[in-house]
Amino acid sequence: MASMASPTTCLYRMSRRKCRKNVFSSSRHIIASISDDNHPKPIGRREIILRSSELAMIGAIFQLSGEKPDYLGIQKNERLALCPATNNCISTSESITDQVHYAPPWNYNGGRKTPVNREVAMKELLNVIKSTKPDKFTPRIVEKKDDYVHVEYESPILGLVDDVEFLFLPGKKSTVEYRSASRKGNFDFDVNRKRIKALRQELEKKGWESENSF
């Protein structure tokens, strides 16, 4: 089998243009060899790990994680940001008529006989975030306030990052809004919606409820 330049070799021995060409060639070979239905070959655990490392390096070289959007956080209207025009974001701030981007808020006392305060609900949310990994994305809490949480979810191979925010609204309604969006691409194959659903299902065990059907 012909040898190919690894991402590490590219970093030290090749020009940037040649590096990009060889890395893309390497990535196509890795993906093709893993998913070749015409000539399936058994792949050992060690080889899978090595190939995953190669893809992770490719993601790092081409910065597939993307940059953190500068519009994240609590907006001037004291809600979370709307979604871009892409189909890889959901937000409780959207209009209920927007079936692509809208998602209903949660009520952390909706299913309880004995209501809890915001501090208790916040601890429950943080515990569920840390213990639940939909699609094996790794959650990392990057900002936390009394009423706001920002979490980065990173994919296990290419290092793609999604930004997920939670906002506890003021008042006595026990309402929590959220926004989940991918930094890259136009489609997410419902990853963000499935992630939010998985988190909600775990929170329902503690007494949370969705305020509308989802």
mmCIF file of the C-alpha atoms, coordinates in Angstrom:
data_MODEL
# 
_entry.id   MODEL 
# 
loop_
_atom_site.group_PDB 
_atom_site.id 
_atom_site.type_symbol 
_atom_site.label_atom_id 
_atom_site.label_alt_id 
_atom_site.label_comp_id 
_atom_site.label_asym_id 
_atom_site.label_entity_id 
_atom_site.label_seq_id 
_atom_site.pdbx_PDB_ins_code 
_atom_site.Cartn_x 
_atom_site.Cartn_y 
_atom_site.Cartn_z 
_atom_site.occupancy 
_atom_site.B_iso_or_equiv 
_atom_site.pdbx_formal_charge 
_atom_site.auth_seq_id 
_atom_site.auth_comp_id 
_atom_site.auth_asym_id 
_atom_site.auth_atom_id 
_atom_site.pdbx_PDB_model_num 
ATOM 1   C CA . MET A 1 1   ? 0.000   0.000  0.000  1.00 0.00 ? 1   MET A CA 1 
ATOM 2   C CA . ALA A 1 2   ? 1.362   3.404  -0.934 1.00 0.00 ? 2   ALA A CA 1 
ATOM 3   C CA . SER A 1 3   ? 2.376   5.548  1.996  1.00 0.00 ? 3   SER A CA 1 
ATOM 4   C CA . MET A 1 4   ? 0.693   8.878  2.613  1.00 0.00 ? 4   MET A CA 1 
ATOM 5   C CA . ALA A 1 5   ? 1.753   11.951 4.541  1.00 0.00 ? 5   ALA A CA 1 
ATOM 6   C CA . SER A 1 6   ? 0.108   12.166 7.928  1.00 0.00 ? 6   SER A CA 1 
ATOM 7   C CA . PRO A 1 7   ? -1.094  15.521 9.322  1.00 0.00 ? 7   PRO A CA 1 
ATOM 8   C CA . THR A 1 8   ? 1.901   15.539 11.657 1.00 0.00 ? 8   THR A CA 1 
ATOM 9   C CA . THR A 1 9   ? 4.300   15.039 8.747  1.00 0.00 ? 9   THR A CA 1 
ATOM 10  C CA . CYS A 1 10  ? 2.572   17.890 6.930  1.00 0.00 ? 10  CYS A CA 1 
ATOM 11  C CA . LEU A 1 11  ? 3.187   20.252 9.778  1.00 0.00 ? 11  LEU A CA 1 
ATOM 12  C CA . TYR A 1 12  ? 6.949   19.736 9.660  1.00 0.00 ? 12  TYR A CA 1 
ATOM 13  C CA . ARG A 1 13  ? 7.993   18.713 6.169  1.00 0.00 ? 13  ARG A CA 1 
ATOM 14  C CA . MET A 1 14  ? 5.664   20.204 3.553  1.00 0.00 ? 14  MET A CA 1 
ATOM 15  C CA . SER A 1 15  ? 4.513   23.535 2.225  1.00 0.00 ? 15  SER A CA 1 
ATOM 16  C CA . ARG A 1 16  ? 1.042   24.599 3.303  1.00 0.00 ? 16  ARG A CA 1 
ATOM 17  C CA . ARG A 1 17  ? -0.468  24.008 -0.138 1.00 0.00 ? 17  ARG A CA 1 
ATOM 18  C CA . LYS A 1 18  ? 1.068   20.553 -0.486 1.00 0.00 ? 18  LYS A CA 1 
ATOM 19  C CA . CYS A 1 19  ? 0.097   19.780 3.096  1.00 0.00 ? 19  CYS A CA 1 
ATOM 20  C CA . ARG A 1 20  ? -3.573  20.538 2.473  1.00 0.00 ? 20  ARG A CA 1 
ATOM 21  C CA . LYS A 1 21  ? -3.542  18.360 -0.651 1.00 0.00 ? 21  LYS A CA 1 
ATOM 22  C CA . ASN A 1 22  ? -1.989  15.395 1.150  1.00 0.00 ? 22  ASN A CA 1 
ATOM 23  C CA . VAL A 1 23  ? -4.141  15.736 4.260  1.00 0.00 ? 23  VAL A CA 1 
ATOM 24  C CA . PHE A 1 24  ? -7.341  15.730 2.229  1.00 0.00 ? 24  PHE A CA 1 
ATOM 25  C CA . SER A 1 25  ? -6.072  12.711 0.328  1.00 0.00 ? 25  SER A CA 1 
ATOM 26  C CA . SER A 1 26  ? -5.292  10.999 3.613  1.00 0.00 ? 26  SER A CA 1 
ATOM 27  C CA . SER A 1 27  ? -8.687  11.807 5.105  1.00 0.00 ? 27  SER A CA 1 
ATOM 28  C CA . ARG A 1 28  ? -10.525 10.471 2.046  1.00 0.00 ? 28  ARG A CA 1 
ATOM 29  C CA . HIS A 1 29  ? -8.485  7.267  2.251  1.00 0.00 ? 29  HIS A CA 1 
ATOM 30  C CA . ILE A 1 30  ? -9.276  6.839  5.955  1.00 0.00 ? 30  ILE A CA 1 
ATOM 31  C CA . ILE A 1 31  ? -13.001 7.403  5.519  1.00 0.00 ? 31  ILE A CA 1 
ATOM 32  C CA . ALA A 1 32  ? -13.197 5.252  2.386  1.00 0.00 ? 32  ALA A CA 1 
ATOM 33  C CA . SER A 1 33  ? -11.328 2.376  3.954  1.00 0.00 ? 33  SER A CA 1 
ATOM 34  C CA . ILE A 1 34  ? -13.619 2.440  6.989  1.00 0.00 ? 34  ILE A CA 1 
ATOM 35  C CA . SER A 1 35  ? -16.876 2.533  4.995  1.00 0.00 ? 35  SER A CA 1 
ATOM 36  C CA . ASP A 1 36  ? -16.016 0.606  1.824  1.00 0.00 ? 36  ASP A CA 1 
ATOM 37  C CA . ASP A 1 37  ? -19.086 -1.594 1.365  1.00 0.00 ? 37  ASP A CA 1 
ATOM 38  C CA . ASN A 1 38  ? -17.744 -3.265 -1.782 1.00 0.00 ? 38  ASN A CA 1 
ATOM 39  C CA . HIS A 1 39  ? -14.613 -4.627 -0.111 1.00 0.00 ? 39  HIS A CA 1 
ATOM 40  C CA . PRO A 1 40  ? -15.241 -4.771 3.618  1.00 0.00 ? 40  PRO A CA 1 
ATOM 41  C CA . LYS A 1 41  ? -12.165 -5.540 5.683  1.00 0.00 ? 41  LYS A CA 1 
ATOM 42  C CA . PRO A 1 42  ? -12.005 -6.168 9.402  1.00 0.00 ? 42  PRO A CA 1 
ATOM 43  C CA . ILE A 1 43  ? -10.443 -3.248 11.231 1.00 0.00 ? 43  ILE A CA 1 
ATOM 44  C CA . GLY A 1 44  ? -8.639  -3.814 14.502 1.00 0.00 ? 44  GLY A CA 1 
ATOM 45  C CA . ARG A 1 45  ? -9.250  -1.673 17.572 1.00 0.00 ? 45  ARG A CA 1 
ATOM 46  C CA . ARG A 1 46  ? -5.739  -0.212 17.403 1.00 0.00 ? 46  ARG A CA 1 
ATOM 47  C CA . GLU A 1 47  ? -6.174  0.825  13.762 1.00 0.00 ? 47  GLU A CA 1 
ATOM 48  C CA . ILE A 1 48  ? -9.515  2.479  14.506 1.00 0.00 ? 48  ILE A CA 1 
ATOM 49  C CA . ILE A 1 49  ? -7.894  4.504  17.289 1.00 0.00 ? 49  ILE A CA 1 
ATOM 50  C CA . LEU A 1 50  ? -5.025  5.539  15.016 1.00 0.00 ? 50  LEU A CA 1 
ATOM 51  C CA . ARG A 1 51  ? -7.398  6.583  12.246 1.00 0.00 ? 51  ARG A CA 1 
ATOM 52  C CA . SER A 1 52  ? -9.555  8.549  14.672 1.00 0.00 ? 52  SER A CA 1 
ATOM 53  C CA . SER A 1 53  ? -6.432  10.379 15.803 1.00 0.00 ? 53  SER A CA 1 
ATOM 54  C CA . GLU A 1 54  ? -5.608  11.223 12.188 1.00 0.00 ? 54  GLU A CA 1 
ATOM 55  C CA . LEU A 1 55  ? -9.092  12.692 11.645 1.00 0.00 ? 55  LEU A CA 1 
ATOM 56  C CA . ALA A 1 56  ? -8.846  14.627 14.901 1.00 0.00 ? 56  ALA A CA 1 
ATOM 57  C CA . MET A 1 57  ? -5.548  16.115 13.714 1.00 0.00 ? 57  MET A CA 1 
ATOM 58  C CA . ILE A 1 58  ? -7.182  17.084 10.417 1.00 0.00 ? 58  ILE A CA 1 
ATOM 59  C CA . GLY A 1 59  ? -9.938  18.854 12.337 1.00 0.00 ? 59  GLY A CA 1 
ATOM 60  C CA . ALA A 1 60  ? -7.344  20.765 14.347 1.00 0.00 ? 60  ALA A CA 1 
ATOM 61  C CA . ILE A 1 61  ? -5.328  21.783 11.282 1.00 0.00 ? 61  ILE A CA 1 
ATOM 62  C CA . PHE A 1 62  ? -8.320  23.230 9.466  1.00 0.00 ? 62  PHE A CA 1 
ATOM 63  C CA . GLN A 1 63  ? -9.938  24.676 12.609 1.00 0.00 ? 63  GLN A CA 1 
ATOM 64  C CA . LEU A 1 64  ? -13.201 22.796 12.164 1.00 0.00 ? 64  LEU A CA 1 
ATOM 65  C CA . SER A 1 65  ? -14.211 23.791 15.683 1.00 0.00 ? 65  SER A CA 1 
ATOM 66  C CA . GLY A 1 66  ? -14.928 27.301 14.419 1.00 0.00 ? 66  GLY A CA 1 
ATOM 67  C CA . GLU A 1 67  ? -14.817 30.524 16.404 1.00 0.00 ? 67  GLU A CA 1 
ATOM 68  C CA . LYS A 1 68  ? -17.217 31.342 19.204 1.00 0.00 ? 68  LYS A CA 1 
ATOM 69  C CA . PRO A 1 69  ? -19.967 33.636 17.843 1.00 0.00 ? 69  PRO A CA 1 
ATOM 70  C CA . ASP A 1 70  ? -19.734 37.109 19.346 1.00 0.00 ? 70  ASP A CA 1 
ATOM 71  C CA . TYR A 1 71  ? -23.518 37.425 19.717 1.00 0.00 ? 71  TYR A CA 1 
ATOM 72  C CA . LEU A 1 72  ? -23.943 34.668 22.306 1.00 0.00 ? 72  LEU A CA 1 
ATOM 73  C CA . GLY A 1 73  ? -25.237 35.491 25.775 1.00 0.00 ? 73  GLY A CA 1 
ATOM 74  C CA . ILE A 1 74  ? -28.240 37.325 27.171 1.00 0.00 ? 74  ILE A CA 1 
ATOM 75  C CA . GLN A 1 75  ? -29.573 39.795 24.629 1.00 0.00 ? 75  GLN A CA 1 
ATOM 76  C CA . LYS A 1 76  ? -30.892 43.313 25.234 1.00 0.00 ? 76  LYS A CA 1 
ATOM 77  C CA . ASN A 1 77  ? -34.445 41.956 25.361 1.00 0.00 ? 77  ASN A CA 1 
ATOM 78  C CA . GLU A 1 78  ? -33.291 39.613 28.183 1.00 0.00 ? 78  GLU A CA 1 
ATOM 79  C CA . ARG A 1 79  ? -33.659 36.530 26.012 1.00 0.00 ? 79  ARG A CA 1 
ATOM 80  C CA . LEU A 1 80  ? -31.283 34.369 23.986 1.00 0.00 ? 80  LEU A CA 1 
ATOM 81  C CA . ALA A 1 81  ? -30.254 35.070 20.399 1.00 0.00 ? 81  ALA A CA 1 
ATOM 82  C CA . LEU A 1 82  ? -32.295 34.071 17.390 1.00 0.00 ? 82  LEU A CA 1 
ATOM 83  C CA . CYS A 1 83  ? -30.990 31.439 14.971 1.00 0.00 ? 83  CYS A CA 1 
ATOM 84  C CA . PRO A 1 84  ? -29.179 32.208 11.710 1.00 0.00 ? 84  PRO A CA 1 
ATOM 85  C CA . ALA A 1 85  ? -30.830 31.223 8.433  1.00 0.00 ? 85  ALA A CA 1 
ATOM 86  C CA . THR A 1 86  ? -29.050 27.837 8.475  1.00 0.00 ? 86  THR A CA 1 
ATOM 87  C CA . ASN A 1 87  ? -30.819 24.625 9.448  1.00 0.00 ? 87  ASN A CA 1 
ATOM 88  C CA . ASN A 1 88  ? -28.499 23.714 12.311 1.00 0.00 ? 88  ASN A CA 1 
ATOM 89  C CA . CYS A 1 89  ? -29.925 25.710 15.202 1.00 0.00 ? 89  CYS A CA 1 
ATOM 90  C CA . ILE A 1 90  ? -32.936 25.701 17.505 1.00 0.00 ? 90  ILE A CA 1 
ATOM 91  C CA . SER A 1 91  ? -33.944 28.412 19.971 1.00 0.00 ? 91  SER A CA 1 
ATOM 92  C CA . THR A 1 92  ? -36.836 29.169 22.309 1.00 0.00 ? 92  THR A CA 1 
ATOM 93  C CA . SER A 1 93  ? -36.554 32.801 21.184 1.00 0.00 ? 93  SER A CA 1 
ATOM 94  C CA . GLU A 1 94  ? -37.869 31.970 17.728 1.00 0.00 ? 94  GLU A CA 1 
ATOM 95  C CA . SER A 1 95  ? -41.496 32.336 16.678 1.00 0.00 ? 95  SER A CA 1 
ATOM 96  C CA . ILE A 1 96  ? -43.627 29.303 17.423 1.00 0.00 ? 96  ILE A CA 1 
ATOM 97  C CA . THR A 1 97  ? -44.575 29.263 13.728 1.00 0.00 ? 97  THR A CA 1 
ATOM 98  C CA . ASP A 1 98  ? -40.937 28.597 12.726 1.00 0.00 ? 98  ASP A CA 1 
ATOM 99  C CA . GLN A 1 99  ? -40.961 24.814 12.626 1.00 0.00 ? 99  GLN A CA 1 
ATOM 100 C CA . VAL A 1 100 ? -37.280 24.630 11.650 1.00 0.00 ? 100 VAL A CA 1 
ATOM 101 C CA . HIS A 1 101 ? -35.811 26.718 14.468 1.00 0.00 ? 101 HIS A CA 1 
ATOM 102 C CA . TYR A 1 102 ? -38.393 26.979 17.255 1.00 0.00 ? 102 TYR A CA 1 
ATOM 103 C CA . ALA A 1 103 ? -38.236 24.843 20.389 1.00 0.00 ? 103 ALA A CA 1 
ATOM 104 C CA . PRO A 1 104 ? -40.473 25.245 23.472 1.00 0.00 ? 104 PRO A CA 1 
ATOM 105 C CA . PRO A 1 105 ? -39.019 26.389 26.816 1.00 0.00 ? 105 PRO A CA 1 
ATOM 106 C CA . TRP A 1 106 ? -38.910 24.241 29.944 1.00 0.00 ? 106 TRP A CA 1 
ATOM 107 C CA . ASN A 1 107 ? -40.534 24.621 33.347 1.00 0.00 ? 107 ASN A CA 1 
ATOM 108 C CA . TYR A 1 108 ? -38.409 23.168 36.131 1.00 0.00 ? 108 TYR A CA 1 
ATOM 109 C CA . ASN A 1 109 ? -41.417 22.948 38.470 1.00 0.00 ? 109 ASN A CA 1 
ATOM 110 C CA . GLY A 1 110 ? -43.873 21.738 35.865 1.00 0.00 ? 110 GLY A CA 1 
ATOM 111 C CA . GLY A 1 111 ? -43.917 18.126 37.021 1.00 0.00 ? 111 GLY A CA 1 
ATOM 112 C CA . ARG A 1 112 ? -43.288 18.503 40.765 1.00 0.00 ? 112 ARG A CA 1 
ATOM 113 C CA . LYS A 1 113 ? -45.620 18.353 43.713 1.00 0.00 ? 113 LYS A CA 1 
ATOM 114 C CA . THR A 1 114 ? -43.147 20.357 45.780 1.00 0.00 ? 114 THR A CA 1 
ATOM 115 C CA . PRO A 1 115 ? -41.598 23.289 43.869 1.00 0.00 ? 115 PRO A CA 1 
ATOM 116 C CA . VAL A 1 116 ? -37.864 24.015 44.090 1.00 0.00 ? 116 VAL A CA 1 
ATOM 117 C CA . ASN A 1 117 ? -36.008 27.305 43.743 1.00 0.00 ? 117 ASN A CA 1 
ATOM 118 C CA . ARG A 1 118 ? -33.701 28.399 40.937 1.00 0.00 ? 118 ARG A CA 1 
ATOM 119 C CA . GLU A 1 119 ? -30.514 27.344 42.749 1.00 0.00 ? 119 GLU A CA 1 
ATOM 120 C CA . VAL A 1 120 ? -31.724 23.764 43.071 1.00 0.00 ? 120 VAL A CA 1 
ATOM 121 C CA . ALA A 1 121 ? -32.897 23.685 39.462 1.00 0.00 ? 121 ALA A CA 1 
ATOM 122 C CA . MET A 1 122 ? -29.560 25.060 38.271 1.00 0.00 ? 122 MET A CA 1 
ATOM 123 C CA . LYS A 1 123 ? -27.695 22.269 40.077 1.00 0.00 ? 123 LYS A CA 1 
ATOM 124 C CA . GLU A 1 124 ? -29.986 19.698 38.474 1.00 0.00 ? 124 GLU A CA 1 
ATOM 125 C CA . LEU A 1 125 ? -29.342 21.154 35.034 1.00 0.00 ? 125 LEU A CA 1 
ATOM 126 C CA . LEU A 1 126 ? -25.561 21.192 35.502 1.00 0.00 ? 126 LEU A CA 1 
ATOM 127 C CA . ASN A 1 127 ? -25.549 17.589 36.723 1.00 0.00 ? 127 ASN A CA 1 
ATOM 128 C CA . VAL A 1 128 ? -27.570 16.450 33.704 1.00 0.00 ? 128 VAL A CA 1 
ATOM 129 C CA . ILE A 1 129 ? -25.299 18.372 31.317 1.00 0.00 ? 129 ILE A CA 1 
ATOM 130 C CA . LYS A 1 130 ? -22.216 16.698 32.781 1.00 0.00 ? 130 LYS A CA 1 
ATOM 131 C CA . SER A 1 131 ? -23.691 13.184 32.814 1.00 0.00 ? 131 SER A CA 1 
ATOM 132 C CA . THR A 1 132 ? -25.509 13.166 29.460 1.00 0.00 ? 132 THR A CA 1 
ATOM 133 C CA . LYS A 1 133 ? -23.546 12.935 26.203 1.00 0.00 ? 133 LYS A CA 1 
ATOM 134 C CA . PRO A 1 134 ? -25.921 12.742 23.225 1.00 0.00 ? 134 PRO A CA 1 
ATOM 135 C CA . ASP A 1 135 ? -24.111 11.503 20.103 1.00 0.00 ? 135 ASP A CA 1 
ATOM 136 C CA . LYS A 1 136 ? -20.990 11.184 22.304 1.00 0.00 ? 136 LYS A CA 1 
ATOM 137 C CA . PHE A 1 137 ? -20.298 14.923 22.037 1.00 0.00 ? 137 PHE A CA 1 
ATOM 138 C CA . THR A 1 138 ? -18.235 16.070 25.022 1.00 0.00 ? 138 THR A CA 1 
ATOM 139 C CA . PRO A 1 139 ? -19.855 18.905 27.036 1.00 0.00 ? 139 PRO A CA 1 
ATOM 140 C CA . ARG A 1 140 ? -17.667 21.662 28.464 1.00 0.00 ? 140 ARG A CA 1 
ATOM 141 C CA . ILE A 1 141 ? -19.193 24.403 30.617 1.00 0.00 ? 141 ILE A CA 1 
ATOM 142 C CA . VAL A 1 142 ? -17.432 27.608 29.559 1.00 0.00 ? 142 VAL A CA 1 
ATOM 143 C CA . GLU A 1 143 ? -19.583 30.196 31.346 1.00 0.00 ? 143 GLU A CA 1 
ATOM 144 C CA . LYS A 1 144 ? -21.946 30.060 34.303 1.00 0.00 ? 144 LYS A CA 1 
ATOM 145 C CA . LYS A 1 145 ? -23.934 32.762 36.062 1.00 0.00 ? 145 LYS A CA 1 
ATOM 146 C CA . ASP A 1 146 ? -26.834 32.597 38.500 1.00 0.00 ? 146 ASP A CA 1 
ATOM 147 C CA . ASP A 1 147 ? -29.292 32.589 35.615 1.00 0.00 ? 147 ASP A CA 1 
ATOM 148 C CA . TYR A 1 148 ? -27.220 31.610 32.564 1.00 0.00 ? 148 TYR A CA 1 
ATOM 149 C CA . VAL A 1 149 ? -25.085 28.691 31.351 1.00 0.00 ? 149 VAL A CA 1 
ATOM 150 C CA . HIS A 1 150 ? -23.043 28.358 28.146 1.00 0.00 ? 150 HIS A CA 1 
ATOM 151 C CA . VAL A 1 151 ? -21.868 24.876 27.157 1.00 0.00 ? 151 VAL A CA 1 
ATOM 152 C CA . GLU A 1 152 ? -19.646 23.853 24.255 1.00 0.00 ? 152 GLU A CA 1 
ATOM 153 C CA . TYR A 1 153 ? -20.326 20.381 22.852 1.00 0.00 ? 153 TYR A CA 1 
ATOM 154 C CA . GLU A 1 154 ? -17.395 18.935 20.893 1.00 0.00 ? 154 GLU A CA 1 
ATOM 155 C CA . SER A 1 155 ? -17.652 16.018 18.469 1.00 0.00 ? 155 SER A CA 1 
ATOM 156 C CA . PRO A 1 156 ? -15.403 13.027 19.285 1.00 0.00 ? 156 PRO A CA 1 
ATOM 157 C CA . ILE A 1 157 ? -13.419 12.913 16.006 1.00 0.00 ? 157 ILE A CA 1 
ATOM 158 C CA . LEU A 1 158 ? -13.282 16.113 13.956 1.00 0.00 ? 158 LEU A CA 1 
ATOM 159 C CA . GLY A 1 159 ? -13.671 18.442 16.921 1.00 0.00 ? 159 GLY A CA 1 
ATOM 160 C CA . LEU A 1 160 ? -16.763 20.210 15.587 1.00 0.00 ? 160 LEU A CA 1 
ATOM 161 C CA . VAL A 1 161 ? -18.275 22.470 18.250 1.00 0.00 ? 161 VAL A CA 1 
ATOM 162 C CA . ASP A 1 162 ? -21.905 23.331 19.023 1.00 0.00 ? 162 ASP A CA 1 
ATOM 163 C CA . ASP A 1 163 ? -22.858 26.147 21.392 1.00 0.00 ? 163 ASP A CA 1 
ATOM 164 C CA . VAL A 1 164 ? -25.699 25.448 23.821 1.00 0.00 ? 164 VAL A CA 1 
ATOM 165 C CA . GLU A 1 165 ? -27.093 28.125 26.150 1.00 0.00 ? 165 GLU A CA 1 
ATOM 166 C CA . PHE A 1 166 ? -29.611 28.010 28.975 1.00 0.00 ? 166 PHE A CA 1 
ATOM 167 C CA . LEU A 1 167 ? -31.353 31.014 30.518 1.00 0.00 ? 167 LEU A CA 1 
ATOM 168 C CA . PHE A 1 168 ? -33.467 31.042 33.690 1.00 0.00 ? 168 PHE A CA 1 
ATOM 169 C CA . LEU A 1 169 ? -36.043 33.783 33.187 1.00 0.00 ? 169 LEU A CA 1 
ATOM 170 C CA . PRO A 1 170 ? -36.766 36.182 36.076 1.00 0.00 ? 170 PRO A CA 1 
ATOM 171 C CA . GLY A 1 171 ? -40.052 35.930 37.950 1.00 0.00 ? 171 GLY A CA 1 
ATOM 172 C CA . LYS A 1 172 ? -42.034 33.081 39.453 1.00 0.00 ? 172 LYS A CA 1 
ATOM 173 C CA . LYS A 1 173 ? -42.816 31.080 36.314 1.00 0.00 ? 173 LYS A CA 1 
ATOM 174 C CA . SER A 1 174 ? -39.840 28.701 36.679 1.00 0.00 ? 174 SER A CA 1 
ATOM 175 C CA . THR A 1 175 ? -39.157 29.030 32.950 1.00 0.00 ? 175 THR A CA 1 
ATOM 176 C CA . VAL A 1 176 ? -35.856 28.030 31.335 1.00 0.00 ? 176 VAL A CA 1 
ATOM 177 C CA . GLU A 1 177 ? -35.087 29.016 27.762 1.00 0.00 ? 177 GLU A CA 1 
ATOM 178 C CA . TYR A 1 178 ? -32.305 27.525 25.633 1.00 0.00 ? 178 TYR A CA 1 
ATOM 179 C CA . ARG A 1 179 ? -30.504 27.753 22.315 1.00 0.00 ? 179 ARG A CA 1 
ATOM 180 C CA . SER A 1 180 ? -28.475 25.011 20.619 1.00 0.00 ? 180 SER A CA 1 
ATOM 181 C CA . ALA A 1 181 ? -26.532 25.746 17.418 1.00 0.00 ? 181 ALA A CA 1 
ATOM 182 C CA . SER A 1 182 ? -23.665 24.363 15.331 1.00 0.00 ? 182 SER A CA 1 
ATOM 183 C CA . ARG A 1 183 ? -20.803 26.714 14.469 1.00 0.00 ? 183 ARG A CA 1 
ATOM 184 C CA . LYS A 1 184 ? -20.105 25.159 11.065 1.00 0.00 ? 184 LYS A CA 1 
ATOM 185 C CA . GLY A 1 185 ? -22.183 24.020 8.098  1.00 0.00 ? 185 GLY A CA 1 
ATOM 186 C CA . ASN A 1 186 ? -25.800 24.487 7.066  1.00 0.00 ? 186 ASN A CA 1 
ATOM 187 C CA . PHE A 1 187 ? -27.363 21.236 8.287  1.00 0.00 ? 187 PHE A CA 1 
ATOM 188 C CA . ASP A 1 188 ? -26.936 19.229 11.473 1.00 0.00 ? 188 ASP A CA 1 
ATOM 189 C CA . PHE A 1 189 ? -29.089 16.127 10.781 1.00 0.00 ? 189 PHE A CA 1 
ATOM 190 C CA . ASP A 1 190 ? -31.164 17.108 13.866 1.00 0.00 ? 190 ASP A CA 1 
ATOM 191 C CA . VAL A 1 191 ? -28.165 16.763 16.207 1.00 0.00 ? 191 VAL A CA 1 
ATOM 192 C CA . ASN A 1 192 ? -29.078 19.908 18.149 1.00 0.00 ? 192 ASN A CA 1 
ATOM 193 C CA . ARG A 1 193 ? -32.746 18.975 18.466 1.00 0.00 ? 193 ARG A CA 1 
ATOM 194 C CA . LYS A 1 194 ? -31.907 15.416 19.552 1.00 0.00 ? 194 LYS A CA 1 
ATOM 195 C CA . ARG A 1 195 ? -29.417 16.758 22.117 1.00 0.00 ? 195 ARG A CA 1 
ATOM 196 C CA . ILE A 1 196 ? -32.013 19.038 23.678 1.00 0.00 ? 196 ILE A CA 1 
ATOM 197 C CA . LYS A 1 197 ? -34.540 16.197 23.716 1.00 0.00 ? 197 LYS A CA 1 
ATOM 198 C CA . ALA A 1 198 ? -32.069 13.885 25.473 1.00 0.00 ? 198 ALA A CA 1 
ATOM 199 C CA . LEU A 1 199 ? -31.352 16.521 28.122 1.00 0.00 ? 199 LEU A CA 1 
ATOM 200 C CA . ARG A 1 200 ? -35.060 17.194 28.637 1.00 0.00 ? 200 ARG A CA 1 
ATOM 201 C CA . GLN A 1 201 ? -35.818 13.505 29.092 1.00 0.00 ? 201 GLN A CA 1 
ATOM 202 C CA . GLU A 1 202 ? -33.231 13.291 31.868 1.00 0.00 ? 202 GLU A CA 1 
ATOM 203 C CA . LEU A 1 203 ? -34.537 16.466 33.505 1.00 0.00 ? 203 LEU A CA 1 
ATOM 204 C CA . GLU A 1 204 ? -38.105 15.116 33.394 1.00 0.00 ? 204 GLU A CA 1 
ATOM 205 C CA . LYS A 1 205 ? -36.982 12.437 35.835 1.00 0.00 ? 205 LYS A CA 1 
ATOM 206 C CA . LYS A 1 206 ? -36.314 15.270 38.296 1.00 0.00 ? 206 LYS A CA 1 
ATOM 207 C CA . GLY A 1 207 ? -39.629 17.050 37.762 1.00 0.00 ? 207 GLY A CA 1 
ATOM 208 C CA . TRP A 1 208 ? -38.958 19.295 34.766 1.00 0.00 ? 208 TRP A CA 1 
ATOM 209 C CA . GLU A 1 209 ? -41.417 19.580 31.877 1.00 0.00 ? 209 GLU A CA 1 
ATOM 210 C CA . SER A 1 210 ? -41.582 21.103 28.421 1.00 0.00 ? 210 SER A CA 1 
ATOM 211 C CA . GLU A 1 211 ? -44.109 23.941 28.248 1.00 0.00 ? 211 GLU A CA 1 
ATOM 212 C CA . ASN A 1 212 ? -45.307 22.727 24.846 1.00 0.00 ? 212 ASN A CA 1 
ATOM 213 C CA . SER A 1 213 ? -45.037 19.590 22.758 1.00 0.00 ? 213 SER A CA 1 
ATOM 214 C CA . PHE A 1 214 ? -41.623 18.923 21.242 1.00 0.00 ? 214 PHE A CA 1 
# 
